[in-house]
Amino acid sequence: MNARNTIVLAADADLSAVLGCSSEDIESMQNDGVLEPQGQLWEIGPAQDYLRDAVWADSLWH
């Protein structure tokens, strides 16, 4: 499995810690379809890509 397909088992509140972003960013990514649950499993590869690109654009991350 490559980093793009990274799957974690996490409650919603734990995703902020896993991805290193705010809960508002998590909610935004869920609303945009970047981060989608599969039960309590989350495929975070696309979210990591999204956050990495946002860092490069200086718009997210805390």
C-alpha positions in Angstrom: 0.0 0.0 0.0 1.5 3.4 -0.9 1.1 6.6 1.0 -1.7 7.7 -1.3 -3.8 4.8 0.1 -3.0 5.3 3.8 -6.0 4.1 5.8 -6.3 4.8 9.6 -8.8 3.7 12.2 -9.8 6.9 14.0 -12.8 8.6 15.6 -13.7 11.9 14.0 -12.0 13.9 16.7 -8.7 11.9 16.3 -8.4 12.9 12.6 -7.1 16.3 13.6 -4.2 14.8 15.4 -3.5 12.2 12.7 -3.5 14.9 9.9 -2.1 17.7 12.0 -4.8 20.2 11.1 -7.8 21.8 12.8 -11.2 20.2 13.2 -12.6 23.0 10.9 -10.1 21.8 8.2 -11.3 18.2 8.7 -15.0 19.3 8.3 -14.1 21.3 5.2 -12.3 18.4 3.6 -15.3 16.1 4.4 -17.7 18.6 2.8 -15.5 18.8 -0.3 -15.3 15.0 -0.6 -11.5 15.0 -0.1 -11.8 13.0 3.1 -14.4 10.2 3.3 -15.1 7.7 6.0 -15.4 4.0 5.4 -17.0 3.2 8.8 -14.4 4.2 11.3 -11.7 3.7 8.7 -10.5 6.8 6.9 -8.4 6.9 3.7 -6.2 9.9 4.5 -3.9 9.9 1.4 -6.0 12.4 -0.5 -6.3 14.6 2.6 -2.6 14.5 3.2 -2.1 15.6 -0.5 -4.6 18.4 0.0 -3.0 19.6 3.2 0.5 19.4 1.6 -0.6 21.5 -1.4 -2.3 24.0 1.0 1.0 24.4 2.9 2.7 25.2 -0.3 0.0 27.8 -1.0 0.3 29.1 2.6 -3.4 28.8 3.2 -3.9 26.0 5.9 -1.9 24.3 8.6 -1.4 25.6 12.1 
